[in-house]
Amino acid sequence: MATIEKLPEYRLFIHPFDVNELRKDIWIDDPVSAKLTINGKKYEVDIAYRGSHIRDFPKKSYQISFYKPSTYRNANVLHLNAEYKDPSFIRNKLSFDFFNAIGCLAPKARFVFLKVNGRNEGVYLELESVDERFLANRKLPAGSIFYAVDGDANFSLMSDLDKEVKKSLAFGYEQKCGTQEDTDHLHKMIIDINTISRDDFEKEIANYINVDKYLRWLAGVVFTQNFDGFVHNYALYRNKENGLYEIIPWDYDATWGRDVNGKEMESDYLRVTGFNTLTARILDVKTFRNQYKNLLKDIVNNQFTVDYLKPKIERMHASLRPYVLLDPYKKDSIDRFDKEPDYILNYIEGRTAFIKREVELLD
């Protein structure tokens, strides 16, 4: 029987005037002041809506910045995701746990129950922000971090949005930390990814990319089937000690057999070779392709199995169920919530069969 864990309760107070300010224009990022109480301790915070299309949903997602005290759980900022379109609530966390299990950096995540001005707002996923503290908490070297904010973050000279030559190689990225020199280096890398000769690519790309980490990230996207994950939904971190980039996944609710609207996505929808210019060039190198092939075989037999994932899925489901019944936006959908563990497990079985077939075609 799955262990039922008690969720932390977050009690948020926002002055009614500031509530009106937030609601006046949901697309404005300007925060308002609020008070947050966790385990009896009060924090003065700034709060703003977060996300793009998700701001239109009845259940809002939030970004919370701490200023008195200035940190909580060794972070200045945390994100509270409503997971509104995921009927299971667990896909984001399940994905990040999976990425960690296969050797990738990924944000920490945990479920909380949120109350705003005394009213139940329901189950939320607390997500760690990918920033300087993300690196410090893992004792990683300092470095630059760029968020991939739209389809132009495709490692190409061509836009993924309008299929024309990019007017700037900065398009698609938002710099979270670093200097202008880091931005210039990113531009140079993108140019070289597209212009290094085929004969020189294997040697030269190793000066830019931690290829092993990239292949592990690629495998994570492919197994979870995050269709947007190749040109979006990631952060790019350059380790200042070795000068190499690796990718950190972000926003993985549209995974494990459902798309961004929560609709069914067939388990063979996403090809194992993925997308984007960098992926295509890396997999064009026989050495890297064989490395990727062996990695897929290892993961499909170890971390991506029903035996490995079922206890994790059932534990999360059991812990969330009492709180979903208190969630004003989701309590009437409890029957659908109860069907999701089996739905995800069926996806895993279908995706496993597909990957085992396809991996043999990688020569």
Buried (B, 14 or more C-beta within 10 A) or exposed (E): EBEEEEBEEBBBBBEEEBBEBBEEEEEEEEBBEBBBBBEEEEBEBBBBBBBEEBBEBEBBBBBBBBEEEEEBEEBBBBBBBBBBBBBBBBBBBBBBBBBBBBBBBBBBBBBBBBBBEEEBBBBBBBBBBBBBBBBEEEEBEBBBBBBBBBBBBBBBBBBBBEEEEBEEBBBBBEBBBBEEEBBEBBBEBBEBBBEBEEEEBBEBBEEBBBBBBBBBBBBBBBBBBBBBBBBBBBBBBBBBEEEBBBBBBBBBBBBBBBBBEBEEBEBBEBEBBBBBBBBBBBBEBEEBBEBBBEBBBEBBEEBBBBEBBBEBBBBBBBBBBEBBEBBEBBBEEEEEBBEBBEBBBEBBEBBBEBBEEBBEEBE
